[in-house]
């Protein structure tokens, strides 16, 4: 096999790129680069990766993880978008297939439906982290997890808890919000990869407030904090659904109870079919209020190192014209990285990506049947984004100067 690898590596560059571009398994390419020094040098060369994945941009949508539930059999799978270098995946039917819940920067959060155990995995590297069970508190009663925030080591930049070997795609912390049978308060719970679960903190008064953007239960992590949007249900009838931002600091000591703050935003979402929070292409928070024919965009105008809560918000409007006629129905909305929103139409499974910065709409996926929202799909599909070029450079770059990679 070593000789075969040498023969392949000696091919002309254009032929080699043609061969590798037809390898649908990115995990195999990653393992090849991580275990063979000859290939390691190529896969840590930005020019080589640019030629291999030249069409893949930072924050690109690579596909969707989904879960189908039939009478006694469930299926876990991944369906790539046509431009994705990842390959399709479908588990053999069983009564206990894992359920995808959220994903961020290549880290996928999943749940076992019977035991309700959570675990995180990177499908490219195969790394997996099992999260211990979140215990019930006797006075609060049974709980239901309602939203998630996946924190990676890069989010902890400048914090003392950041490990020396941290990377942009390494899991560090998980935040989950929970509703309890005996409480009118939603709680936030923090799990650290280094220290386990911390004591919960009061998060939201359910008699007055509710989380916005229910079709995308993941929080946005930005500048050292996880953020959610919520609306004041009591005042919404007269104030046009004024939005609030709930923030939880990330990277605090493992045993510390999460610290929660609420900010009243100068943003109204009255009449919107979906309201989403995401990080724009300029690195600042962006709110998208989606209507049938337009998107109302609010961009945070933070100056220098000023306080996020005191920053002004600038309003803009984007008119939507779909590339093809689609029957009107409320789509599933997902806030993506780099200032974009994924719209999936329930009736067909067609997916469009709305670039809020450039104000353009691109079709990412046609009408693929597995992603149609019907009786068999018990959970919304989870969009999977990853900057593969940056991932290879960061994960493999440390091996170039030494390590145990083979030369074959």
C-alpha positions, 0 to 999 in steps of 0.5 A: 500500500505504501508503494501505491501511495507513492505512485499516486503522490507522483501523479501530475498535479492536475491528475492528482486533483481529479482523483482526490476530488472524486473521493467522496469520503472526507474522513478518509482524506483526513485520516490519510493526511494524518497518518502519512507524512507525504500526504500531510504536506499536501493537505496543509498547503492552502493552495492545494486545498484551494484547488481541491475545494475551490468552490467551498467557502467559509461557512458553507452548508454541507448538508443535513443530518436527519432522523426518520421514525417509522412504526417500529424502525428509525433511521439516522442519516446525512444528505449532502447538498450537491456541492458538498464533498461529504458523502450520504449516510444512512444507518440501518433501520433500528428501534433506537437510532440516534437523533441529531439535535444541533451542529456547530463548526463541525461538531454534531450534538445527538441524543439516544431516544430511549436513554436520552443520553447526549453525546457530541461527535465530529463526523470527519475526525470520528472524535466523540464525547459522551455527556453524563446524564443531567440529573433531575432536581426533586423540587422541579420535577421531570424536565424537557430539553428545549434548546442548545448551545455548542461551545468550541475552544475558539470561543474561549480565546483569551480565557484562562480555561482555554486549553493550550491545544485548543482549536476552532473545531474542538468541543469545550462546553455545552449549554442546554435550557430545560422546562420542568414539570413543577416550575414556571421557569426555564433553566439553563444548565452548563456542562464542561468537558473538563468538569461536568454539570454545574448547578442550573440557573434561572433563565426565563419566566415562562409566564411572560416570555418565550424563546423566538426562532423555535425551528432552530433551537441552537443558540448563537455563540458570539464574543464569549457568550451564548445568545438567544432571542425571546419575546414578551408575550404579555406585552406583544399585543400592544408593542409589536413583539419587541425582542429581547436578547438573553445572554449566558457567559461561556468559559466560566469555571466548570463548577460555576452556575451560569450567569444570565443577562437580558437586554431589551433590543430596539427590534420588533418582529410583529407579523414575521413568520420566523425570527432568527439570530445569527453572526453576520459576515462582518462578525457582528450579531444580525437578526433576520425577521422573515416575512413571506416576501421580504426579510427585515434585517437588523445589524448590530453596530458595535464600535471597537471594543465597546459593550455589545449591549449598548451597541446600536442596531441598523435596520435594512430590508431584503426583498425575496424573489425565489429562483423558481416558483414554489408553493407558499408554505411556512418554511423551516428556517435555520440561522447559519454562520457568515450572515446567511439563513437556510430556508427549507420548504416543508412540502418539497424539501427544497433548500435555499440559502439567503445571504443577508449581507449580499442580499442574494438567494441561492438554491442549495438543494432541490426536492430531495424526498428524505428531507420532506417534512412529513409524518416520518420526520419527527425532528427538524433536520439539522444543517451541517456547516464546516470550513473544510479548508480551515479545518484541515489547516488547523487540525493537521498543521501541528503535525507538520513539525513532528509527530508520529505520522508514517512516511508511507 
